[in-house]
Amino acid sequence: MFSTHIKSVHFVGIGGTAMAAAAAAMQDKGYTVTGSDQSVYEPMASFLAAKKIKVVNGYAEQNLAGKPDLVVIGNAISRGNPEAEFVLDHKLRYCSLAELLSEFFIQGKRALVVSGTHGKTTTTSLLTWVFEHNGLNPSYLIGGIPNNLGQGARFTDSEWFIIEGDEYDTAFFDKRSKFIHYHPEVAIINNLEFDHADIFENLAAVKKTFSHFIRLVPRNGLLLGNGDDANLAPLLKVTHCPVKRFGLGEHNAVQAFNLQFGSTATTFEIPSFKFHLNLVGELNVRNALAVVACAKHCGLKNQQIQAAFDTFKGIKRRMEIKGIAGGVTVVDDFGHHPTAIRETLKALRIKYPHEKIWAIFEPRTNTTRRNVFQEELPYAFADANVVVLSQIARLELLAPEDRLNPVQLMEELKMLGKEAAYLADADAIVSHVTKDARGGDVIVVFSNGGFDGIHGKLLAQLGRR
């Protein structure tokens, strides 16, 4: 599809985790890389700065005055963006990030694609580390930064390409899910729930796109699916490729049993081996089980997998402790779907069984701003003692009947015995929380954005008391 005479690449929307990671990896391969974005938040801001990639703040036609050989347009970019319009006006060569990966890096490789509503980043990171630790030097692209690897993407000459497969749409000019571009030899589906209400009309639409993904697995490949997930079950009934189910139920081909949860680690067994994992909670057992099933299929032994588990250091923004000030622990988490919030809080409750847990939530995704999860959200905070909700982002852009109702959410949380507050912004939340938080308390911030630097503000204010 693309000419080989490409030397300069410009990324429109470079601040996204996958876009930034791919931009850095392209630079490592010798391309001249530039980028632009409205705002770049941590950890990608520091990551791009360390890579010395020129990033322009804000979108403007002059950012493309040099007419780069290829423009990669992020999936958050829409018509009306000055750079997108300039590309179309001047007939510059452009593509989506998924197309870039497909054409330049994945085609011809043995692609292991990790998909599902939850756990993609953790599972992809863990699987990549299993391969890396055992000397297989995989290419990878992950929508986050694993602490072991230091960056979210790397392209190598090895036969393996491990990639996080997102069901979100590809670009304004390609409404297919990103994972449709990834040529899976092994497709992992961790779970399937309704999400991305701005893209999918209902759960049936989500199932449909996953069914399209499944169709891409070759007859000499493997479909690995969560056998305990009722939404996924009908999609696993295919005959064009081998199918293997993993989970905790006895009907699974790869079954975990004898789960034991500790405050800093978890153990589980499969019939031939006992695994030890330095991650907490049941969801991480399921993530690890998918990794075990995939790695064993690719020829790795139990002992090799465990050796990687022993040295895995987690991922930024996944239950990441940002610091301790005044005896209060501040945790950052990317969770925004009710299931992800619930599972993270369950894991934190295992880790901190007796401490007071404050959950601060910024509803900023296109789904959580809507009332799609109005009923589920109160129960997602079951393991928190206090819930603080920030003002819902861009609420005025939604019809009143479509909006999440924060007043109703507060009332329901209080009925469930929680302290709850709905506050205007990060500064108001910091003032409210630091007034009452005591030594030993744990504050977890749920946001998929920068949240106005709330973690640093919390730690600074707690340290000044």
C-alpha positions as CSV (number, residue, x, y, z in Angstrom):
1,M,0.0,0.0,0.0
2,F,2.8,2.5,0.9
3,S,5.8,3.4,-1.1
4,T,9.2,2.6,0.5
5,H,10.3,6.2,-0.1
6,I,9.1,7.5,3.2
7,K,11.5,9.3,5.4
8,S,9.4,11.8,7.4
9,V,6.3,11.0,9.4
10,H,4.0,13.4,11.2
11,F,1.6,12.1,13.9
12,V,-1.6,14.2,14.4
13,G,-2.7,13.4,17.9
14,I,0.7,12.2,19.1
15,G,-0.2,12.4,22.8
16,G,-2.3,9.2,22.9
17,T,-0.5,6.3,24.6
18,A,-0.3,4.1,21.5
19,M,0.4,7.0,19.1
20,A,3.3,8.3,21.2
21,A,4.7,4.8,21.6
22,A,4.5,4.1,17.8
23,A,6.1,7.5,17.0
24,A,9.0,6.7,19.3
25,A,9.4,3.3,17.7
26,M,9.3,4.8,14.2
27,Q,12.1,7.3,15.2
28,D,14.1,4.4,16.6
29,K,13.9,2.8,13.1
30,G,15.4,5.9,11.5
31,Y,12.4,7.9,10.4
32,T,12.2,11.7,11.0
33,V,9.2,12.0,13.4
34,T,7.2,15.1,14.4
35,G,3.8,15.4,16.1
36,S,1.1,17.6,17.3
37,D,-1.6,17.5,19.9
38,Q,-3.9,19.7,21.9
39,S,-2.3,18.6,25.1
40,V,0.0,15.8,26.1
41,Y,-0.3,14.5,29.7
42,E,1.8,12.2,31.7
43,P,3.4,9.7,31.3
44,M,3.5,10.3,27.6
45,A,4.7,13.9,27.9
46,S,7.9,12.9,29.7
47,F,8.3,9.9,27.4
48,L,8.2,12.0,24.2
49,A,10.5,14.6,25.7
50,A,13.0,11.9,26.6
51,K,12.9,10.7,23.0
52,K,13.5,14.3,21.8
53,I,10.5,14.1,19.4
54,K,9.4,17.5,18.3
55,V,5.8,18.0,19.5
56,V,3.8,21.1,18.7
57,N,1.1,22.1,21.2
58,G,-2.1,22.7,19.2
59,Y,-3.2,21.8,15.7
60,A,-2.4,24.2,12.8
61,E,-1.8,24.0,9.1
62,Q,1.7,25.3,9.4
63,N,2.6,22.1,11.3
64,L,2.5,20.4,7.9
65,A,4.1,23.1,5.9
66,G,7.1,20.8,5.2
67,K,4.7,18.3,3.6
68,P,5.9,15.1,5.4
69,D,6.0,11.9,3.4
70,L,3.3,10.3,5.5
71,V,0.8,11.7,8.0
72,V,-0.6,9.4,10.7
73,I,-4.0,10.6,11.9
74,G,-5.1,9.6,15.4
75,N,-8.5,8.1,16.0
76,A,-9.4,11.1,18.2
77,I,-9.0,13.5,15.2
78,S,-12.2,14.5,13.4
79,R,-13.1,16.5,10.3
80,G,-12.6,20.2,10.9
81,N,-9.2,19.6,12.5
82,P,-6.9,22.0,10.6
83,E,-4.2,19.4,10.0
84,A,-6.7,16.8,8.8
85,E,-8.2,19.4,6.4
86,F,-4.7,20.4,5.1
87,V,-3.9,16.7,4.5
88,L,-7.1,16.3,2.4
89,D,-6.7,19.6,0.6
90,H,-3.1,18.9,-0.4
91,K,-3.6,15.2,-1.1
92,L,-0.8,14.2,1.3
93,R,-0.4,10.5,1.9
94,Y,-2.1,9.6,5.2
95,C,-3.2,6.6,7.2
96,S,-4.4,5.5,10.6
97,L,-2.1,4.2,13.3
98,A,-3.5,0.7,12.8
99,E,-2.8,0.9,9.0
100,L,0.8,2.1,9.7
101,L,1.3,-0.9,12.0
102,S,-0.2,-3.4,9.6
103,E,1.7,-2.3,6.5
104,F,5.1,-1.4,8.0
105,F,5.4,-3.9,10.9
106,I,2.9,-6.6,11.4
107,Q,2.4,-8.2,8.0
108,G,4.3,-11.4,7.8
109,K,5.0,-11.6,11.5
110,R,3.5,-14.1,14.0
111,A,1.0,-11.7,15.6
112,L,-0.4,-12.3,19.1
113,V,-3.3,-9.9,19.6
114,V,-4.8,-9.3,23.0
115,S,-8.3,-8.0,23.0
116,G,-11.3,-7.7,25.4
117,T,-13.1,-5.0,27.3
118,H,-10.8,-5.2,30.4
119,G,-7.2,-6.2,31.1
120,K,-5.8,-5.7,27.6
121,T,-2.8,-3.6,28.7
122,T,-1.9,-5.8,31.7
123,T,-2.2,-9.0,29.7
124,T,-0.2,-7.6,26.7
125,S,2.5,-6.3,29.0
126,L,2.8,-9.5,30.9
127,L,2.8,-11.6,27.7
128,T,5.5,-9.3,26.1
129,W,7.6,-9.6,29.2
130,V,7.4,-13.4,29.1
131,F,8.7,-13.4,25.6
132,E,11.3,-10.7,26.3
133,H,12.6,-12.3,29.5
134,N,13.1,-15.6,27.6
135,G,15.2,-14.0,24.8
136,L,12.6,-13.9,22.0
137,N,13.0,-10.2,21.4
138,P,9.4,-9.6,20.3
139,S,8.1,-6.5,18.6
140,Y,5.2,-5.1,20.6
141,L,2.8,-2.2,20.9
142,I,1.0,-1.7,24.2
143,G,-1.5,1.1,25.2
144,G,0.6,2.0,28.3
145,I,4.1,1.8,29.6
146,P,5.2,-1.4,31.3
147,N,7.9,-0.7,33.9
148,N,10.1,-3.6,32.7
149,L,10.2,-2.3,29.2
150,G,10.3,1.5,29.6
151,Q,8.3,2.2,26.5
152,G,5.0,1.1,24.9
153,A,6.3,0.0,21.5
154,R,9.3,-1.5,19.9
155,F,9.8,-3.0,16.5
156,T,12.4,-5.7,16.1
157,D,13.5,-8.3,13.5
158,S,12.0,-11.2,15.4
159,E,9.1,-13.3,14.1
160,W,6.9,-12.2,17.0
161,F,4.6,-9.2,17.2
162,I,2.6,-8.8,20.4
163,I,-0.1,-6.1,20.3
164,E,-2.9,-4.8,22.3
165,G,-6.0,-5.1,20.1
166,D,-8.6,-2.3,20.8
167,E,-12.2,-2.6,19.5
168,Y,-12.5,1.2,19.3
169,D,-12.8,2.6,15.8
170,T,-9.7,3.2,13.7
171,A,-10.1,6.8,12.4
172,F,-12.6,9.3,11.1
173,F,-12.1,7.7,7.7
174,D,-12.2,4.1,8.8
175,K,-14.9,3.1,11.3
176,R,-13.7,-0.5,11.7
177,S,-12.2,-1.6,15.0
178,K,-8.5,-1.2,15.2
179,F,-7.9,-4.9,15.8
180,I,-9.2,-5.7,12.3
181,H,-5.9,-4.5,11.0
182,Y,-3.6,-6.7,13.1
183,H,-3.4,-10.1,11.3
184,P,-3.9,-12.3,14.4
185,E,-2.2,-15.7,14.5
186,V,-3.3,-16.0,18.1
187,A,-6.3,-13.9,19.1
188,I,-6.9,-13.6,22.9
189,I,-10.3,-12.3,24.1
190,N,-10.2,-11.7,27.8
191,N,-13.9,-10.7,28.2
192,L,-16.7,-8.9,26.4
193,E,-18.9,-6.1,27.8
194,F,-20.6,-3.0,26.5
195,D,-18.4,0.0,26.3
196,H,-17.6,2.9,23.9
197,A,-21.2,4.2,23.7
198,D,-20.1,6.8,21.2
199,I,-19.1,4.0,18.7
200,F,-21.3,1.1,19.5
201,E,-25.1,1.3,19.7
202,N,-25.5,-1.7,22.0
203,L,-23.8,-5.0,23.2
204,A,-24.9,-6.7,20.0
205,A,-22.8,-4.2,18.0
206,V,-19.7,-5.0,20.2
207,K,-20.2,-8.7,19.7
208,K,-20.4,-8.1,15.9
209,T,-17.0,-6.4,15.7
210,F,-15.5,-9.2,17.9
211,S,-17.0,-11.8,15.5
212,H,-15.3,-10.0,12.6
213,F,-12.0,-10.1,14.5
214,I,-12.4,-13.8,15.1
215,R,-12.9,-14.4,11.4
216,L,-9.3,-13.3,10.8
217,V,-7.7,-16.1,12.8
218,P,-6.1,-18.6,10.3
219,R,-6.7,-22.4,10.5
220,N,-3.2,-22.8,11.8
221,G,-3.7,-20.2,14.4
222,L,-5.6,-20.2,17.7
223,L,-8.5,-18.4,19.3
224,L,-8.1,-18.1,23.1
225,G,-11.3,-17.0,24.8
226,N,-12.5,-16.5,28.4
227,G,-14.7,-19.6,28.8
228,D,-16.4,-18.1,31.9
229,D,-17.8,-15.0,30.0
230,A,-21.4,-15.5,29.0
231,N,-21.3,-12.6,26.4
232,L,-18.3,-14.2,24.7
233,A,-19.6,-17.8,24.7
234,P,-21.6,-17.7,21.4
235,L,-18.7,-16.2,19.6
236,L,-16.3,-19.0,20.4
237,K,-18.5,-21.6,18.6
238,V,-16.5,-21.4,15.4
239,T,-14.9,-24.2,13.3
240,H,-12.5,-22.3,11.0
241,C,-9.7,-22.3,13.5
242,P,-8.7,-24.1,16.8
243,V,-10.5,-22.7,19.9
244,K,-9.2,-23.0,23.4
245,R,-11.1,-21.7,26.5
246,F,-9.4,-20.4,29.6
247,G,-10.9,-19.5,33.0
248,L,-11.7,-20.7,36.5
249,G,-14.6,-23.0,35.6
250,E,-14.1,-26.8,35.2
251,H,-15.2,-26.7,31.6
252,N,-12.2,-24.7,30.5
253,A,-9.3,-26.3,28.7
254,V,-6.9,-24.1,30.6
255,Q,-8.2,-23.9,34.1
256,A,-6.9,-22.0,37.1
257,F,-7.7,-23.4,40.6
258,N,-6.5,-23.1,44.2
259,L,-6.4,-19.3,43.9
260,Q,-4.8,-17.6,46.9
261,F,-4.8,-13.9,47.3
262,G,-2.2,-12.0,49.3
263,S,-1.7,-8.3,49.9
264,T,1.2,-8.1,47.3
265,A,1.0,-11.4,45.4
266,T,-1.4,-14.1,44.1
267,T,-0.9,-17.8,43.4
268,F,-2.9,-20.1,41.2
269,E,-2.5,-23.6,39.8
270,I,-3.1,-25.3,36.5
271,P,-3.0,-29.1,36.5
272,S,0.8,-29.3,35.8
273,F,2.1,-26.3,37.7
274,K,1.7,-23.7,40.5
275,F,2.2,-20.0,39.4
276,H,3.1,-17.1,41.6
277,L,2.2,-13.6,40.4
278,N,3.3,-10.3,41.9
279,L,-0.1,-8.8,41.1
280,V,-3.2,-8.7,43.2
281,G,-6.8,-9.8,42.6
282,E,-8.8,-12.2,40.5
283,L,-8.8,-10.1,37.3
284,N,-5.0,-10.4,37.3
285,V,-5.3,-14.2,37.7
286,R,-7.4,-14.3,34.5
287,N,-5.0,-12.0,32.7
288,A,-2.1,-14.2,33.7
289,L,-4.0,-17.3,32.7
290,A,-4.5,-15.9,29.2
291,V,-0.7,-15.3,29.1
292,V,0.0,-18.9,30.3
293,A,-2.3,-20.4,27.6
294,C,-0.8,-18.3,24.8
295,A,2.9,-18.7,25.8
296,K,2.5,-22.5,26.2
297,H,0.9,-22.6,22.7
298,C,3.9,-20.7,21.4
299,G,6.3,-23.3,22.8
300,L,7.3,-21.8,26.2
301,K,7.5,-24.0,29.3
302,N,5.9,-23.3,32.7
303,Q,9.2,-22.6,34.3
304,Q,10.1,-20.0,31.7
305,I,6.7,-18.3,32.2
306,Q,7.1,-18.3,35.9
307,A,10.6,-16.8,35.7
308,A,9.1,-13.8,33.8
309,F,6.3,-13.5,36.3
310,D,8.9,-13.3,39.1
311,T,10.5,-10.3,37.6
312,F,7.4,-8.4,36.2
313,K,7.2,-4.9,37.6
314,G,3.7,-3.8,36.5
315,I,2.5,-1.0,34.3
316,K,2.3,2.8,34.8
317,R,-1.3,3.9,35.6
318,R,-2.4,0.4,36.6
319,M,-2.7,0.5,40.4
320,E,0.4,2.6,40.4
321,I,1.5,4.0,43.7
322,K,2.3,7.7,43.0
323,G,3.6,8.4,46.4
324,I,3.0,8.5,50.1
325,A,2.6,11.9,52.0
326,G,1.5,12.5,55.5
327,G,1.1,8.7,55.8
328,V,-1.5,8.7,53.0
329,T,-0.9,6.5,49.9
330,V,-2.0,8.0,46.6
331,V,-2.7,5.5,43.8
332,D,-3.2,6.1,40.1
333,D,-5.4,3.9,38.0
334,F,-6.6,4.1,34.4
335,G,-10.0,2.4,35.2
336,H,-13.1,4.0,33.8
337,H,-15.5,1.2,33.1
338,P,-17.6,0.0,36.1
339,T,-16.1,-3.5,36.0
340,A,-12.5,-2.1,35.9
341,I,-13.2,0.2,38.8
342,R,-14.9,-2.6,40.8
343,E,-12.0,-5.1,40.1
344,T,-9.3,-2.5,41.0
345,L,-11.0,-1.7,44.3
346,K,-11.4,-5.4,45.1
347,A,-7.7,-5.8,44.5
348,L,-6.9,-2.7,46.6
349,R,-9.1,-4.1,49.4
350,I,-7.1,-7.3,49.4
351,K,-3.9,-5.2,49.5
352,Y,-5.3,-2.8,52.2
353,P,-7.8,-4.9,54.1
354,H,-8.4,-2.5,57.0
355,E,-7.5,0.9,55.6
356,K,-10.0,3.7,54.6
357,I,-10.1,3.8,50.8
358,W,-11.0,7.0,49.0
359,A,-12.1,6.6,45.4
360,I,-11.8,9.7,43.2
361,F,-13.4,9.3,39.8
362,E,-13.3,11.5,36.7
363,P,-16.1,10.5,34.3
364,R,-14.5,11.8,31.1
365,T,-14.9,9.0,28.5
366,N,-17.7,9.1,26.0
367,T,-19.4,6.2,27.8
368,T,-19.0,7.3,31.4
369,R,-20.3,10.8,30.7
370,R,-23.5,9.2,29.5
371,N,-26.1,7.4,31.7
372,V,-25.2,4.0,30.1
373,F,-23.7,2.8,33.4
374,Q,-26.0,4.8,35.8
375,E,-27.2,1.7,37.5
376,E,-23.9,-0.2,37.6
377,L,-21.7,2.6,38.8
378,P,-22.8,2.8,42.5
379,Y,-22.0,-0.9,42.9
380,A,-18.6,-0.5,41.2
381,F,-17.4,1.4,44.4
382,A,-18.4,-1.4,46.8
383,D,-14.9,-1.7,48.3
384,A,-14.4,2.0,48.7
385,N,-15.3,3.9,51.9
386,V,-15.6,7.3,50.3
387,V,-16.4,8.2,46.7
388,V,-15.6,11.6,45.2
389,L,-16.9,12.4,41.7
390,S,-15.5,15.3,39.6
391,Q,-17.7,17.4,37.5
392,I,-18.6,15.5,34.3
393,A,-16.5,16.6,31.4
394,R,-18.2,18.4,28.4
395,L,-21.6,17.7,29.8
396,E,-23.2,20.4,27.8
397,L,-22.4,18.5,24.6
398,L,-24.8,15.7,25.6
399,A,-28.6,15.8,25.4
400,P,-30.0,16.0,29.0
401,E,-31.7,12.6,28.6
402,D,-28.3,11.0,27.7
403,R,-26.2,12.5,30.6
404,L,-25.0,10.6,33.6
405,N,-27.0,12.0,36.6
406,P,-24.4,12.8,39.3
407,V,-27.1,13.8,41.9
408,Q,-28.7,10.4,41.5
409,L,-25.3,8.7,41.7
410,M,-24.5,10.5,44.9
411,E,-27.9,9.5,46.4
412,E,-27.4,5.9,45.5
413,L,-23.9,5.8,46.9
414,K,-25.1,7.2,50.2
415,M,-27.9,4.7,50.3
416,L,-25.2,2.0,50.0
417,G,-23.5,3.5,53.1
418,K,-20.7,5.4,51.3
419,E,-19.6,9.0,52.0
420,A,-20.0,10.7,48.6
421,A,-19.3,14.1,47.1
422,Y,-19.7,15.7,43.7
423,L,-17.1,18.5,43.3
424,A,-16.3,21.0,40.5
425,D,-12.6,20.2,39.7
426,A,-9.3,18.8,40.8
427,D,-8.5,21.7,43.2
428,A,-11.9,21.4,45.0
429,I,-11.4,17.7,45.3
430,V,-7.9,18.1,46.7
431,S,-9.1,20.6,49.3
432,H,-12.0,18.3,50.3
433,V,-10.0,15.1,50.5
434,T,-6.9,16.4,52.3
435,K,-9.1,18.1,55.0
436,D,-10.3,14.7,56.2
437,A,-7.7,12.0,55.0
438,R,-5.7,10.6,57.8
439,G,-2.4,8.6,58.0
440,G,-2.9,5.1,56.8
441,D,-5.7,6.1,54.3
442,V,-5.5,5.1,50.7
443,I,-6.6,7.5,47.9
444,V,-7.1,5.9,44.4
445,V,-7.7,8.2,41.5
446,F,-9.6,6.7,38.5
447,S,-9.1,8.7,35.3
448,N,-8.0,8.0,31.7
449,G,-6.7,11.5,31.4
450,G,-4.4,13.9,33.2
451,F,-7.0,15.1,35.6
452,D,-5.3,18.5,36.0
453,G,-2.3,17.0,37.8
454,I,-4.4,15.8,40.8
455,H,-2.0,13.2,42.0
456,G,0.8,15.7,42.5
457,K,-1.5,18.2,44.0
458,L,-2.8,15.6,46.5
459,L,0.7,14.6,47.5
460,A,1.9,18.2,47.9
461,Q,-1.1,19.2,50.0
462,L,-0.9,16.1,52.2
463,G,2.8,16.8,52.7
464,R,2.2,20.4,53.8
465,R,-0.3,19.5,56.6
